[in-house]
Amino acid sequence: MNHHAGGLFSFDPQEIFTFLFIMLGPIKLLVPFAKITKSSTEAERRSLALQGTLLATLTVIAASFVGVRILAKWGVAPGSLALAGGVLFFLVALSMVLKPYTEHEGAAAVVHPPAQPEGATAAAGPPVKAMVRELVPNIVTPYGIAAVIFLITLMPESSWSIVAILMGIMALDLVAMIFARTLLRVLGFPLQILSTVMGVLQVALSVQMIVYGIRLLLVEKFGVTFPTM
């Protein structure tokens, strides 16, 4: 993270990608998509993935730019914004790192549906519109939208670069959903390790962002000066 004359500071593209990949990327999406489409055909899964990705992309872009305008209108102090963003990113990243060690706690509470009697006809799956409504919140998480809002607000000179990275991640989500079953079968454990590694990277980046937010608040509120690094 570097200071930037055009905004509060600047993450480089790799750091922006790390943030958005954790918040909006495909790793968290594979299992929910496989569950939603467990009784769907291949053609239905592809159609659902495409519809969900298009709707999710429009949703996150629209919500992000509306959020940026609202924050600008409210006049939130830059230091407060940086600190809030850092805390949010830290909590999400920490949950990703600890997830493998806490998942088993909820596994025992899962209630399996009763088996159907022999000869019973399987119930039809939910309609496509209902499946899309269920899928989109898994693609566009609330903290993912918040991440885009924070990044665009803190780095207005990089808005279109952030949007371009976001679009790339949405494309990765689409590909991952299309091949979700294969990816889970072949790369389940490596994907879990990758998620943990990227979570650790984001913990470090978010702590750096929190420190910068505190420093900025001290400058804004108390006129504290810090030596140039």
N, C-alpha and C positions, 0 to 999 in steps of 0.2 A: 504494500500500500504506500503510495507516494503522495505528497502534497501537490496540488495542481492549481495553477493560477486561475483557471476558468471555473473552478468549483471548490468544494470543501477539500476534497482529496480525490485521488484517482486509484481505483483498482485496475490492474492490468487485465487483458482479456481472459487469461487463464484463471485469475481469481474470480472474475465475474461468472465464468463458466462453472467453476466449482460451487459457488453459492447457488446458482440457478439449477444446476444439475441435481444437487441434493434436494432443493425445495420442489422442483417441478419435473425432475427427470424420471426415466422409466423404471429404475430399480424398485421403487415403492409401488409401482403400478402393476407389475407382472402378476402377482398373486391375486389382487382384486379383480383384474380383468379375466383371469382364468376362471375364477369362481362365478363371475357374472355370466360368462359365456359357456359354462360347462355343458349346457344342453343345446348349444347352437351349432349350426353347420359351419364349414369353413367360409363359405360365401357370406353368411350372416356375421361372422366374426370380423371379416374384412370391412364389411359395410359399417358395422358398429364402430370399429376403430377409426375409420375415416370420418364419420359423422361426429363422434366424440371429440376427435382432435380439432376439427374445424370449429366446433362450438366452443371448446375450451380455449383455443387461441384467440378467438374474437372476445371471449369473456375476459381473459387476463389482460389483453391490450386495452380494452375499453375501461375496465375497472382501474387499471394502473394509472392511466392518464387522468381519469376523474379524480383519483386519490391524490395525484401530484398537484392538481389544481386546487383541491381543497386545502392541502397542507400549505400551499403558497398563500392562499387567502387567509388562513388562520395565523400566518406569520410565526410558525413554530421556530424556536431558536435552533440554529444549526447544531450546536453542541447537544441539545436535548434530542434532536433527531438522530444524530450519530450514535448517541448512547442507547437510545431505544432500539435502533436497528441492530446494534451489536449484541444487546441482551437477547433479542428475538432470535438472531442467527445462532447465538451460543446455545440457547435452549433446544432449538431444533437439532443442531449438530450433536449435542450431548445425547439426545434421545436416540439418534441414529447409532452412535457408538455403543450405547448401553443396551440397545434393542435385543441383540443375540442372547444377553444374559437375563432378560426379563420376559421374553416371549413365553417361556415354559410356564410362567405363573398363571397366565390366562388360558393356557391350552387345556388344563384340566376342567375348566368351567364350560367348555364347548359342549353344547347339547346336540347330539346327532338326531336327525329326524327318524321316526320309526320306519322300518322297512315295509314296502308295499306287499300286499298279499300276492301270492302267485296268480298270474293271469290278469292282474290289474293293469290298466293302461296308464302309461306315464303321463303326468299332467303336462299340459303345454307350457312352454316357457313364457315369461312375461313379454308384453309387446315391446317393439323396438324403441318406441319413445320413452317408455319406462326404463329400459335398459340404458339409454343414453343419459337420462336424468341421473341414474345411479352411477354411471361411469364418470361423468364430467367432474364431480367433486374430488374424485381420486386423481384426476389429471391436474386440475387446478386447485391446489390446496389454499386455504385462506392465508397461511404463512408464506406460500409461494407468491401470491398477489402482493402481500406486504413487502416481500423482498424486492420485487420489481419497483414498487413505489419508492422504497427507501433508496435504491440504487439510482433511479432516474432523478430523484430530488437532490441527492447528494452530489451527483455528477451530471448536471444538465447538459454539459458539453458532449457527453458520451451517450445521450439518449438513444440515438439511432443504432449505435453499436450494441447497446444493451438489448434493443428490440431485435436486432439481427441474431444475437446469441440466443435470445428467447425463441425465435422462430426455428433455429437449428435444433434446440432441445425438443420443441414440439414435434419436429420431424423424427427425431430419435424415438419419441414416445410412440408415434404412429408405427414405425418399423418394429419396435419392441412388442406392441400389442399384436401385430400381425403374426409374429413368430413367438408369442408368449409361451406356448406349450413346449416348443422345442428348446427355448432358452432356459426354462425352468428345469427341464429334464436333463439338459447337457451341462448347463453352467450355473446351476443353483448355488452351490457352495462358493465358487469363485466370485459370483456377483455379490454374495453376502460379504465376502472379504473386501471387495472393492468399495462397497457401501461404507464399511467401517473405516477404511483408509481415508476416503473422501470426507467422512464425518470428522476425523481427527484434524485434517487440514482446515476444515471450516471452523472447528473449535479455536484453532490458532489464529485464523483471520478475524474471527469475531472478537476474541480477546483484544487483539490489536485495535479493532474498531472501537471497543469500549474505552480503552485507554485514551485513544484520540478524542473521543467524545468528552471524557472527563477533563482532559487538557483544554479543550475548546471552551467548555463551560467555565473553567477557572479564568480563562482569558476574558470571556464575555462578561462574567459577573463580578470578578474581583480584580481584573487588570493584571493578573499574574503573567509574567513573561518567562519564556523558556528559551534556553540556548538553542541556536540553529544547529541541527545535526548535519 
